[in-house]
Amino acid sequence: MVSLHLEGLMLKRGLMQICVGGLVAALMFLPQDGDAAEQRKKQRSVQTTAKSAVVKKATVKRVARPKSVRKVAAVAPMRPSYGQLAGLHGTQDDLDLKSSVALIVDQDTNEVLFSKNESAVLPIASITKLMTGLLISEAHLPMGEIITITQADVDTEKGSTSRLRVGTELSRGELLHLALMASENRAAHALGRTFPGGLQLFVNQMNIKAKLMGMQDTRYVEPTGLSSKNQSSAKDLATLVNYAHSDPVLRELSTSSGHQVAVGNRTLQYNNTNRLVKNPSWDIGLQKTGYISEAGQCLVMQARVAGRKLIMVFLDSAGKLSRIGDAERVRKWVEANHGPVARPSPLASRENARRG
């Protein structure tokens, strides 16, 4: 009896589950609540609108803008040099030089063959490194001593880059070579920083040396030339070139056409910043280039032209190749108008002295 009763209860429970399941299924097919249906309707409408907008946007992207309405990137104007601000570029000259300052002097006779604003005091950029190299050479410091490039050598003045990473180790001789030939800023700064007594003493020595040489218009504040406060005149720089030319180390390193240095597992190739050193029509004994926006393109050289040893100074030239073009103009002009100076032979000089 108990077993039959239990089976009856289970049968009733099963029938109830079937009824409930059927009721739920039936309710699923009944019309939905008005708010819910309307909400679903709105959602479908929004989805349709969004899809349409995406299609339209994609279509717009595929259509090229007419050239007349294309945006043109703004180009920041170049900062004028000190020479331009002073109106020096308005000075006309017979050779139509692009440099606002120029001076050509016969090294043997001190005859001025050409001059243009030679007394103007302007920033000299990396021409500064010629004085840096001169002090290092004359100090007779061990050229084989290893110097490490540190964070202190990183340019904070102009933000310029360098292939000499912080931690690079090179000899003093290698750094001097790169500073004079390739105008390497970190190399020049490291040379001054490791000078006995430190960087500030080195800068002081640069200014003392300039005064002893009679360079009254010259002032240095650091050894690279990145600061526009490093300033001089063409007359003073001609004096510096004449003096530096007497140093065989500066002559050799500044006119080297290229040089490789091993840095860790890398080999770096450096080239001279003055392309004229590779030109067979030029006989250059000493040279240095320079550029910052405040100084323009600069170049100083000692070169033999038409049988004469000349000192050439070009400052504040506008255009990357204009200083080279000015040097070429001067060379052709000298060859056409200023041949070798006739000098009496030593025997004739002694004969004239005897007769006198």
TIVOBA-56190 format. One record per residue: residue in three letters; x, y, z of N, C-alpha, C in turn. Coordinates in steps of 0.1 Angstrom, whole numbers, plus 5000, padded with zeros to 4 digits. Each point is the difference from the previous one (the first is absolute). Layout:
<recs>
- aa_n_x_n_y_n_z_ca_x_ca_y_ca_z_c_x_c_y_c_z
- ALA_X_Y_Z_X_Y_Z_X_Y_Z $
...
</recs>
This chain:
<recs>
- aa_n_x_n_y_n_z_ca_x_ca_y_ca_z_c_x_c_y_c_z
- MET_5008_4988_5000_4992_5012_5000_5009_5012_5000 $
- VAL_5010_5000_5008_5009_5012_5001_5007_5002_4987 $
- SER_5004_4989_4993_5006_5002_4987_4991_5006_4990 $
- LEU_4987_4996_5000_4991_5006_4990_4998_5014_5003 $
- HIS_4999_5004_5013_4998_5014_5004_5012_5009_4995 $
- LEU_5012_4995_5001_5012_5008_4996_5000_5001_4985 $
- GLU_4996_4990_4993_5000_5001_4985_4990_5010_4996 $
- GLY_4988_5001_5007_4990_5010_4997_5005_5014_5002 $
- LEU_5007_5002_5011_5006_5013_5002_5010_5005_4989 $
- MET_5008_4990_4996_5010_5003_4990_4994_5003_4987 $
- LEU_4988_4993_4997_4993_5002_4987_4994_5014_5000 $
- LYS_4994_5004_5012_4994_5014_5001_5011_5011_4998 $
- ARG_5012_4997_5006_5010_5011_5000_5005_5001_4985 $
- GLY_5001_4989_4993_5004_5001_4986_4990_5007_4992 $
- LEU_4987_4998_5002_4990_5007_4992_5001_5015_5003 $
- MET_5002_5003_5012_5001_5015_5004_5012_5006_4993 $
- GLN_5011_4993_4999_5012_5006_4993_4997_5002_4986 $
- ILE_4993_4990_4994_4997_5002_4985_4991_5012_4998 $
- CYS_4990_5001_5009_4991_5012_4999_5007_5013_5001 $
- VAL_5009_5001_5010_5007_5012_5002_5009_5003_4988 $
- GLY_5007_4990_4995_5009_5002_4988_4992_5005_4988 $
- GLY_4988_4994_4998_4992_5004_4989_4995_5014_5002 $
- LEU_4996_5004_5012_4996_5014_5002_5011_5010_4997 $
- VAL_5012_4996_5004_5011_5010_4997_5003_5001_4985 $
- ALA_4999_4988_4993_5002_5001_4986_4989_5008_4993 $
- ALA_4988_4998_5005_4989_5008_4994_5002_5015_5002 $
- LEU_5004_5003_5012_5002_5015_5003_5011_5006_4991 $
- MET_5010_4992_4996_5010_5006_4991_4995_5004_4987 $
- PHE_4989_4994_4996_4994_5004_4987_4989_5010_5001 $
- LEU_4997_5005_5012_4990_5010_5002_5006_5014_4996 $
- PRO_4992_5010_4997_5006_5013_4997_5007_5006_5012 $
- GLN_5011_5007_4998_5008_5005_5010_4994_5013_5006 $
- ASP_5005_5004_5012_4996_5012_5007_5003_5012_4991 $
- GLY_4992_5010_5000_5001_5011_4990_5013_5007_5002 $
- ASP_5004_5004_5012_5013_5007_5002_5012_4992_4995 $
- ALA_5000_4987_5003_5011_4991_4996_5001_4999_4985 $
- ALA_4988_4999_4994_5000_4999_4985_5004_5013_4994 $
- GLU_4996_5011_5005_5004_5013_4995_5015_5002_5001 $
- GLN_5005_4995_5012_5014_5002_5002_5008_4992_4990 $
- ARG_4996_4988_4998_5007_4992_4990_4999_5006_4986 $
- LYS_4988_5006_4997_4998_5007_4987_5010_5011_4999 $
- LYS_5002_5008_5011_5009_5011_5000_5014_4996_4998 $
- GLN_5004_4988_5007_5013_4995_4999_5004_4996_4985 $
- ARG_4990_4993_4994_5002_4997_4986_5002_5012_4991 $
- SER_4992_5011_5003_5001_5012_4992_5013_5007_5002 $
- VAL_5005_5000_5012_5013_5006_5003_5011_4992_4993 $
- GLN_5000_4987_5001_5010_4991_4993_5000_5003_4985 $
- THR_4988_5001_4994_4999_5002_4986_5006_5014_4996 $
- THR_4997_5010_5009_5006_5014_4997_5015_5000_5002 $
- ALA_5005_4993_5010_5015_4999_5002_5007_4994_4988 $
- LYS_4994_4988_4995_5006_4994_4989_5000_5009_4988 $
- SER_4989_5008_4998_5000_5009_4989_5010_5011_5001 $
- ALA_5002_5004_5012_5010_5011_5002_5014_4995_4998 $
- VAL_5003_4987_5004_5013_4994_4997_5003_4999_4986 $
- VAL_4990_4996_4992_5001_4999_4986_5003_5013_4993 $
- LYS_4992_5011_5005_5003_5013_4994_5013_5005_5004 $
- LYS_5005_4998_5012_5013_5004_5004_5011_4994_4992 $
- ALA_4999_4987_4998_5010_4992_4992_5000_5006_4986 $
- THR_4988_5003_4994_4999_5006_4987_5007_5013_4999 $
- VAL_4999_5008_5010_5006_5013_5000_5015_4999_5001 $
- LYS_5005_4990_5007_5015_4998_5001_5006_4996_4987 $
- ARG_4992_4993_4992_5005_4995_4987_5001_5011_4990 $
- VAL_4992_5011_5002_5000_5011_4990_5012_5009_5003 $
- ALA_5009_5002_4991_5011_5009_5002_4996_5014_5000 $
- ARG_5007_5008_5009_4997_5014_5001_5005_5007_4987 $
- PRO_4993_5010_4996_5005_5008_4988_5013_5007_5005 $
- LYS_5010_5001_4991_5012_5007_5003_4999_5014_5006 $
- SER_4989_5006_4996_4998_5014_5004_4997_5001_5015 $
- VAL_4995_4989_5006_4995_5001_5014_5009_4991_5009 $
- ARG_5011_4994_4994_5009_4992_5009_5007_5009_5009 $
- LYS_5002_4995_5013_5007_5007_5010_5015_5000_4997 $
- VAL_5007_5011_5002_5014_5001_4998_5007_5002_5013 $
- ALA_5010_4991_5003_5007_5001_5013_5007_5013_5001 $
- ALA_4999_5006_5012_5006_5013_5003_5015_4998_5001 $
- VAL_5008_5008_4994_5015_4999_5001_5005_5012_5008 $
- ALA_5007_4997_5011_5005_5010_5009_5011_5008_4993 $
- PRO_4999_5013_5001_5010_5008_4994_5014_4998_5006 $
- MET_5011_5001_4993_5013_4998_5005_5004_5012_5009 $
- ARG_5007_4997_5011_5004_5011_5008_5011_5008_4994 $
- PRO_4999_5013_4999_5010_5008_4993_5013_5000_5008 $
- SER_5011_5001_4993_5013_5000_5007_5002_5014_5006 $
- TYR_5011_5001_5008_5003_5013_5006_5004_5010_4989 $
- GLY_5007_4995_4989_5004_5008_4989_4988_5006_4993 $
- GLN_4990_4991_4998_4987_5005_4993_4993_5010_5009 $
- LEU_4999_4998_5012_4994_5009_5009_5007_5014_5000 $
- ALA_5013_4999_4999_5008_5013_5000_5001_5006_4986 $
- GLY_4993_4994_4990_5000_5006_4987_5012_4998_4992 $
- LEU_5009_4991_5004_5013_4998_4993_4998_4994_4986 $
- HIS_4989_4992_4998_4998_4994_4987_4997_5010_4989 $
- GLY_4997_5012_5004_4998_5011_4990_5012_5006_4994 $
- THR_5012_4996_5006_5013_5005_4995_5003_4994_4987 $
- GLN_5002_5008_4990_5004_4995_4986_5015_4999_4999 $
- ASP_5005_4991_4992_5014_4999_4997_5002_4995_4986 $
- ASP_5012_5003_4995_5003_4997_4985_4999_4985_4997 $
- LEU_5002_4991_5009_5000_4986_4997_4986_4994_5002 $
- ASP_4991_5008_5005_4986_4995_5002_5000_4988_5010 $
- LEU_5007_5001_5011_5001_4989_5009_4987_4999_5008 $
- LYS_4997_4988_5004_4988_4997_5008_5003_5002_5015 $
- SER_5012_5000_5003_5004_5002_5014_4999_5015_5003 $
- SER_4995_5003_5012_4999_5015_5003_5013_5005_5006 $
- VAL_5009_4991_5003_5013_5004_5006_5011_4991_4992 $
- ALA_5010_5007_4995_5011_4993_4994_5013_5007_5001 $
- LEU_5011_4993_5000_5013_5006_5001_5010_4990_4993 $
- ILE_5008_5005_4991_5010_4993_4993_5014_5007_5002 $
- VAL_5009_4993_5006_5013_5006_5004_5011_4991_4995 $
- ASP_5011_5007_4994_5012_4993_4996_5007_4996_5013 $
- GLN_5003_4987_5003_5006_4996_5012_5014_5005_5001 $
- ASP_5007_5001_4989_5014_5004_5001_5002_5015_5002 $
- THR_4992_5008_4993_5002_5015_5000_4990_5007_5008 $
- ASN_4989_4993_5005_4989_5006_5008_4992_5010_4991 $
- GLU_5002_4999_4987_4992_5009_4991_4986_4995_5000 $
- VAL_4990_5010_5002_4986_4997_4999_4996_5000_4986 $
- LEU_4996_4989_4994_4996_5000_4986_4985_5003_4998 $
- PHE_4992_4997_5011_4986_5002_4999_4994_5000_5014 $
- SER_4991_5009_5002_4994_5001_5013_4985_5004_4999 $
- LYS_4992_4996_5009_4986_5003_5001_4995_4998_5014 $
- ASN_4997_5012_5006_4995_5000_5014_5009_4992_5009 $
- GLU_5013_5001_4998_5010_4992_5007_5001_5003_5015 $
- SER_4994_5012_5005_5001_5003_5014_4987_4996_5007 $
- ALA_4990_4995_4993_4987_4997_5007_5002_4988_5009 $
- VAL_4995_5001_5012_5001_4989_5010_4988_4992_5000 $
- LEU_5001_4987_4996_4989_4991_4998_5002_4986_5007 $
- PRO_4990_4992_5002_5002_4987_5005_5008_4992_4990 $
- ILE_5009_4991_5004_5009_4993_4991_4998_4985_5000 $
- ALA_4990_4995_5007_4996_4986_4999_5012_4991_5003 $
- SER_5002_4989_4992_5010_4991_5002_5014_5004_4996 $
- ILE_5002_5012_4995_5013_5006_4998_5007_5000_5014 $
- THR_4992_5000_5011_5004_5000_5013_5010_4988_5003 $
- LYS_4997_4989_4993_5008_4988_5003_5015_5001_4995 $
- LEU_5002_5010_4992_5014_5002_4996_5009_5005_5012 $
- MET_4994_5009_5009_5006_5004_5012_5001_4988_5010 $
- THR_4989_4992_5001_5000_4988_5008_5011_4991_4997 $
- GLY_5001_4997_4987_5011_4991_4996_5014_5006_5002 $
- LEU_5001_5013_4998_5013_5006_5003_5005_4999_5014 $
- LEU_4991_5002_5010_5003_4999_5014_5004_4985_5003 $
- ILE_4992_4991_4995_5003_4986_5003_5013_4996_4995 $
- SER_5003_5004_4987_5013_4996_4994_5012_5007_5008 $
- GLU_4999_5012_5003_5011_5007_5007_5002_4996_5015 $
- ALA_4989_4993_5005_5002_4996_5014_5008_4987_5001 $
- HIS_5002_4994_4989_5008_4987_4999_4995_4990_5010 $
- LEU_4987_4998_5000_4994_4990_5008_5001_4986_4993 $
- PRO_5000_4989_5008_5002_4987_4993_4988_4997_4991 $
- MET_5003_4999_4987_4990_4998_4990_4994_4986_5000 $
- GLY_5007_4991_5007_4995_4986_5001_4991_4998_5012 $
- GLU_4999_5010_5008_4991_4998_5012_4986_4999_4996 $
- ILE_4993_4990_5006_4986_4997_4997_4991_5009_5007 $
- ILE_4990_5006_4993_4990_5009_5005_4987_4994_4998 $
- THR_4991_5001_5010_4986_4995_4999_4990_5011_4997 $
- ILE_4992_4998_4990_4989_5010_4998_4990_4998_5011 $
- THR_4996_5011_5007_4990_5000_5011_4988_5008_4996 $
- GLN_4990_5000_5009_4988_5008_4998_5003_5015_5000 $
- ALA_5011_5004_5006_5004_5014_5000_5004_5004_4986 $
- ASP_5003_4991_4991_5004_5004_4986_4989_5001_4991 $
- VAL_4988_4996_5004_4988_5001_4992_4995_5014_4998 $
- ASP_4997_5004_4988_4997_5014_4996_4986_5003_5006 $
- THR_5000_5010_5009_4988_5005_5006_4997_5014_4994 $
- GLU_5009_5006_4992_4999_5013_4994_4991_5000_4988 $
- LYS_5002_4990_4991_4993_5000_4987_4993_4986_4999 $
- GLY_5003_4991_5009_4993_4987_4999_5005_4991_4988 $
- SER_5012_5003_4995_5006_4993_4989_5003_4985_5004 $
- THR_5001_4991_4990_5002_4986_5003_5015_4997_4997 $
- SER_5004_4988_5004_5014_4996_4998_5000_4985_5000 $
- ARG_5009_4994_4992_5002_4986_4999_5008_4995_5011 $
- LEU_5006_5009_5008_5008_4996_5012_4991_4999_5012 $
- ARG_4995_4988_5002_4990_4998_5011_5007_5002_5014 $
- VAL_4992_5003_5009_5005_5001_5014_5006_4987_5004 $
- GLY_5012_5000_5005_5007_4987_5003_5011_4996_4990 $
- THR_5000_5007_4989_5010_4998_4989_5014_5003_5006 $
- GLU_5009_4991_4997_5014_5003_5004_5009_5001_4988 $
- LEU_5007_5012_4999_5009_5002_4989_5012_5007_5006 $
- SER_5011_5000_4993_5012_5007_5004_4999_5015_4998 $
- ARG_5008_5007_5007_5000_5015_4998_5003_5003_4986 $
- GLY_5010_4993_4994_5003_5002_4986_4989_4998_4991 $
- GLU_4992_4990_5002_4989_4997_4991_4989_5011_5002 $
- LEU_4998_5004_5012_4990_5011_5002_5004_5013_4993 $
- LEU_5013_5003_5001_5005_5012_4994_4999_4999_4985 $
- HIS_5002_4988_4994_4999_4998_4986_4985_5003_4995 $
- LEU_4991_4994_5008_4985_5001_4996_4996_5015_5002 $
- ALA_5005_5006_5010_4995_5014_5003_5005_5010_4988 $
- LEU_5012_4998_4996_5006_5009_4990_4995_4996_4986 $
- MET_4999_4988_4996_4997_4995_4987_4984_5000_4998 $
- ALA_4993_4993_5009_4986_4998_4998_4991_5009_5009 $
- SER_5007_5009_5007_4993_5009_5009_4991_4993_5010 $
- GLU_5005_4990_5006_4992_4992_5010_4999_5008_5013 $
- ASN_4988_5003_5004_4998_5009_5011_5003_4993_5014 $
- ARG_4996_4987_5001_5002_4993_5013_5015_4998_5001 $
- ALA_5007_4998_4989_5015_4998_5001_5006_5013_5005 $
- ALA_4996_5011_4995_5006_5013_5004_4997_5003_5014 $
- HIS_4988_4997_5004_4996_5003_5014_5008_4991_5010 $
- ALA_5001_4987_4996_5008_4991_5009_5014_5005_5001 $
- LEU_5006_5005_4989_5014_5005_5001_5001_5011_5010 $
- GLY_4991_5009_5000_5000_5011_5009_4997_4996_5015 $
- ARG_4991_4991_5001_4995_4995_5013_5012_4993_5008 $
- THR_5008_4992_4992_5010_4992_5006_5014_5007_5001 $
- PHE_5000_5013_4996_5012_5008_5001_5004_5002_5014 $
- PRO_5013_4999_5004_5004_5001_5014_4994_5013_5006 $
- GLY_4993_4999_5010_4994_5012_5006_4985_5001_4997 $
- GLY_4995_4992_4990_4986_5000_4997_4996_5010_4989 $
- LEU_4987_4999_4997_4994_5007_4988_5002_5015_5001 $
- GLN_4996_5006_5012_5000_5014_5001_5014_5006_4999 $
- LEU_5010_4993_5005_5014_5004_4999_5004_5000_4985 $
- PHE_4995_4989_4993_5003_4999_4986_4995_5012_4992 $
- VAL_4987_5004_5003_4994_5011_4993_5008_5013_5003 $
- ASN_5004_5001_5012_5008_5012_5004_5013_5001_4992 $
- GLN_5006_4988_4999_5012_4999_4992_4998_5004_4985 $
- MET_4989_4996_4995_4996_5004_4986_5000_5015_4999 $
- ASN_4994_5007_5009_4999_5015_4999_5014_5006_5003 $
- ILE_5007_4994_5009_5014_5006_5003_5008_4999_4987 $
- LYS_5000_4988_4994_5008_4998_4988_4996_5009_4989 $
- ALA_4987_5003_4998_4995_5009_4990_5006_5014_5003 $
- LYS_5000_5005_5012_5005_5013_5003_5015_5001_4998 $
- LEU_5007_4989_5003_5015_5000_4998_5003_5001_4985 $
- MET_4991_4994_4991_5002_5001_4986_4995_5013_4994 $
- GLY_4995_5008_5008_4995_5013_4995_4986_5000_4994 $
- MET_4992_4990_5004_4986_4998_4995_4991_5008_5010 $
- GLN_4999_5013_4998_4993_5008_5009_4985_4999_4999 $
- ASP_4995_4995_4989_4985_5000_4997_4995_4986_5004 $
- THR_5008_4991_5005_4996_4986_5002_4996_4997_5014 $
- ARG_4989_4991_5002_4996_4996_5013_4995_4985_4998 $
- TYR_5004_4992_5010_4996_4986_5000_4992_4997_5013 $
- VAL_4990_4992_4999_4993_4996_5013_4999_4985_5001 $
- GLU_5004_4992_4989_5000_4986_5001_5008_4995_4988 $
- PRO_5004_4987_4999_5010_4996_4991_4995_4994_4986 $
- THR_4987_5000_4998_4994_4994_4988_4996_5010_4990 $
- GLY_4995_5011_5004_4994_5010_4990_4985_4999_4999 $
- LEU_4994_4991_5008_4985_5000_5000_4994_5012_5006 $
- SER_5007_5007_5008_4994_5012_5006_5003_5012_4991 $
- SER_4990_5008_4998_5001_5012_4992_5008_5011_5007 $
- LYS_5004_4998_5013_5008_5009_5007_5015_4999_4997 $
- ASN_5004_4989_4993_5013_4999_4994_5001_5009_4988 $
- GLN_5007_5011_5001_5000_5010_4990_5014_5005_4996 $
- SER_5001_5005_4988_5013_5005_4995_4998_5008_4988 $
- SER_5010_5006_4994_5000_5007_4988_5009_4993_4990 $
- ALA_4998_5004_4987_5008_4994_4989_5015_5003_5003 $
- LYS_5003_5012_5004_5014_5004_5003_5006_4991_5010 $
- ASP_4993_4998_5011_5005_4991_5011_5002_4985_4995 $
- LEU_4990_4996_4992_5001_4986_4995_5011_4998_4991 $
- ALA_5004_5010_4992_5011_4999_4991_5013_4999_5008 $
- THR_5000_5007_5012_5012_4998_5009_5001_4986_5005 $
- LEU_4988_4994_5004_5000_4987_5005_5004_4990_4990 $
- VAL_4995_5001_4988_5004_4991_4989_5015_5000_4997 $
- ASN_5005_5012_5000_5015_5002_4998_5008_4993_5011 $
- TYR_4996_5002_5012_5007_4994_5011_4998_4984_5000 $
- ALA_4988_4996_4998_4997_4985_5001_5007_4993_4989 $
- HIS_5002_5006_4989_5007_4994_4988_5014_4996_5004 $
- SER_5006_5006_5010_5013_4996_5003_5001_4987_5009 $
- ASP_4988_4995_5003_5000_4988_5008_4997_4988_4991 $
- PRO_5010_4991_4998_4999_4989_4991_4988_4990_5003 $
- VAL_4997_4999_5013_4989_4991_5004_4986_5006_4995 $
- LEU_4998_5013_5001_4988_5006_4995_4999_4999_4985 $
- ARG_5012_5002_4994_5000_5000_4985_4995_4986_4995 $
- GLU_5006_4990_5006_4998_4986_4996_4985_4996_5003 $
- LEU_4996_5002_5012_4986_4995_5003_4989_5008_4994 $
- SER_5002_5013_4998_4989_5008_4995_4998_4998_4985 $
- THR_5010_4995_4993_4999_4998_4986_4999_4985_4996 $
- SER_4998_4992_5010_4998_4986_4997_4986_4998_4993 $
- SER_5000_4992_4990_4988_4999_4992_4990_4991_5007 $
- GLY_5004_4990_5008_4991_4991_5006_5008_4992_5011 $
- HIS_4992_4994_5009_5007_4992_5011_4990_4990_5006 $
- GLN_5004_4988_5003_4992_4990_5006_5004_4998_5015 $
- VAL_4990_4999_5009_5003_4997_5014_4992_4987_5004 $
- ALA_5007_4992_5008_4993_4988_5005_4994_5004_5014 $
- VAL_4986_4998_5000_4993_5003_5012_4993_4987_5005 $
- GLY_5005_4993_5009_4995_4987_5004_5001_4990_4989 $
- ASN_4989_4994_4996_5000_4991_4988_4996_5007_4987 $
- ARG_4999_5013_5001_4997_5008_4988_5012_5008_4994 $
- THR_5000_5002_4987_5010_5008_4994_4993_5012_4993 $
- LEU_5003_5012_5005_4994_5012_4995_5008_5007_4990 $
- GLN_4994_5004_4989_5007_5007_4989_4997_5015_5001 $
- TYR_5010_5009_5002_4998_5014_5000_5007_5006_4988 $
- ASN_4993_5011_4995_5006_5007_4988_5002_5015_5003 $
- ASN_5009_5006_4993_5002_5014_5002_4988_5009_4996 $
- THR_4997_5010_5009_4988_5008_4997_5003_5010_4989 $
- ASN_5013_5001_4995_5003_5009_4989_5003_4992_4988 $
- ARG_4991_5000_4990_5002_4991_4988_5012_5005_4992 $
- LEU_5005_5012_5002_5012_5005_4992_5012_4992_5003 $
- VAL_5001_4993_5011_5013_4993_5003_5002_4988_4991 $
- LYS_4989_4995_4993_5001_4989_4991_5001_5005_4985 $
- ASN_4999_5013_4999_5001_5006_4986_5015_5002_4996 $
- PRO_5004_4993_4989_5014_5000_4997_5004_5014_4995 $
- SER_4991_5009_4997_5004_5013_4995_5003_5010_5012 $
- TRP_4998_4995_5012_5003_5008_5012_5012_4994_5008 $
- ASP_5008_5009_5005_5012_4996_5008_4998_5007_5014 $
- ILE_4993_4993_5009_4996_5005_5013_5009_4995_5011 $
- GLY_5005_5010_5008_5009_4997_5010_4994_4999_5014 $
- LEU_4988_5006_5002_4993_5000_5012_4986_5005_4997 $
- GLN_4990_4995_5007_4986_5004_4998_4991_4997_5012 $
- LYS_4989_5007_5000_4990_4997_5010_4987_5006_4995 $
- THR_4989_4992_5001_4987_5005_4997_4992_5002_5013 $
- GLY_4988_5007_4998_4991_5002_5011_4986_5004_4996 $
- TYR_4991_4996_5008_4986_5004_4997_4991_4999_5013 $
- ILE_4993_5011_5003_4988_5000_5008_4992_5011_4994 $
- SER_4987_5000_5003_4991_5009_4993_5004_5015_5003 $
- GLU_5005_5003_5012_5004_5013_5003_5012_5005_4993 $
- ALA_5009_4990_4995_5012_5004_4994_5000_4998_4985 $
- GLY_4990_4993_4995_5000_4996_4986_5011_4991_4996 $
- GLN_5003_4997_4988_5010_4991_4995_5014_5008_5001 $
- CYS_5010_4993_5006_5013_5006_5002_5011_4991_4995 $
- LEU_5011_5006_4996_5012_4993_4995_5012_5008_5001 $
- VAL_5011_4994_5006_5013_5006_5000_5010_4990_4994 $
- MET_5010_5005_4993_5010_4992_4994_5013_5007_4998 $
- GLN_5010_4992_4999_5013_5004_4995_5002_4991_4987 $
- ALA_5002_5007_4989_5001_4993_4987_5010_5007_4991 $
- ARG_5006_4992_4991_5009_5005_4991_4993_5002_4987 $
- VAL_4999_5013_4995_4993_5003_4988_5009_5009_4991 $
- ALA_5001_4996_4988_5008_5008_4990_5014_5003_5006 $
- GLY_5006_4990_5006_5013_5001_5006_5001_5009_5012 $
- ARG_4989_5004_5006_5000_5008_5012_4993_4992_5011 $
- LYS_5006_5001_5012_4994_4994_5012_4990_5010_5006 $
- LEU_4987_4996_4999_4989_5009_5004_4993_4995_5012 $
- ILE_4995_5010_5008_4991_4997_5011_4987_5005_4996 $
- MET_4990_4992_5001_4986_5003_4996_4990_4999_5011 $
- VAL_4992_5010_5002_4990_4999_5011_4986_5004_4993 $
- PHE_4991_4991_5002_4986_5003_4995_4990_4997_5012 $
- LEU_4993_5010_5004_4990_4999_5011_4986_5004_4995 $
- ASP_4990_4994_5006_4986_5003_4999_4996_4999_4985 $
- SER_5003_4989_4994_4995_4997_4986_4987_4993_5001 $
- ALA_4991_5005_4991_4986_4994_4999_5000_4989_4990 $
- GLY_4996_4988_5004_4999_4989_4991_5011_4990_5003 $
- LYS_4997_4987_4999_5009_4989_5005_5013_5000_4992 $
- LEU_4999_5002_4987_5012_5000_4991_5006_5013_4997 $
- SER_4994_5011_5005_5004_5013_4996_5014_5004_5005 $
- ARG_5005_4994_5011_5013_5003_5005_5011_4994_4990 $
- ILE_4996_4988_4995_5009_4993_4990_5000_5008_4987 $
- GLY_4988_5005_4996_5000_5008_4988_5008_5013_5001 $
- ASP_4999_5006_5012_5008_5012_5002_5015_4998_5000 $
- ALA_5004_4988_5005_5014_4997_5000_5005_4998_4985 $
- GLU_4991_4994_4992_5003_4997_4986_5001_5014_4992 $
- ARG_4991_5009_5003_5000_5013_4994_5013_5007_5003 $
- VAL_5004_5000_5013_5012_5007_5004_5013_4993_4993 $
- ARG_5000_4987_4999_5011_4994_4994_5002_5004_4985 $
- LYS_4989_5000_4993_5000_5004_4986_5004_5014_4998 $
- TRP_4995_5009_5010_5004_5014_4999_5014_5002_5003 $
- VAL_5006_4993_5010_5014_5001_5003_5009_4995_4988 $
- GLU_4996_4989_4994_5007_4995_4989_5000_5009_4988 $
- ALA_4989_5008_4999_4999_5009_4988_5007_5013_5003 $
- ASN_5001_5004_5012_5004_5014_5003_5012_5001_5010 $
- HIS_5003_4990_5007_5011_5001_5010_5009_4988_4999 $
- GLY_5009_5001_4991_5010_4989_4998_5010_5000_5011 $
- PRO_5010_4992_4999_5011_4999_5010_5007_5013_5001 $
- VAL_5003_5004_5013_5008_5012_5003_5015_4997_4996 $
- ALA_5005_5009_4992_5015_4999_4997_5008_5003_5012 $
- ARG_5008_4990_5004_5009_5002_5012_5014_4998_4996 $
- PRO_5009_5009_5004_5014_4998_4996_5006_4988_5006 $
- SER_5009_4994_4993_5007_4988_5005_5009_5004_5012 $
- PRO_5004_4990_5008_5009_5003_5012_5013_5006_4995 $
- LEU_5005_4995_4988_5013_5005_4995_4999_5014_4996 $
- ALA_4989_5004_4993_4998_5014_4996_4998_5009_5012 $
- SER_4993_4995_5010_4998_5008_5012_5014_5003_5007 $
- ARG_5008_4990_5000_5014_5003_5007_5008_5009_4991 $
- GLU_4998_4999_4987_5008_5009_4991_4995_5014_5001 $
- ASN_4987_5002_5001_4994_5014_5002_5004_5005_5013 $
- ALA_5001_4992_5011_5004_5005_5013_5014_5004_5000 $
- ARG_5009_4992_4992_5014_5004_5000_5002_5013_4993 $
- ARG_4992_5002_4989_5002_5013_4993_4994_5011_5008 $
- GLY_4990_4998_5008_4995_5011_5008_5010_5004_5010 $
</recs>
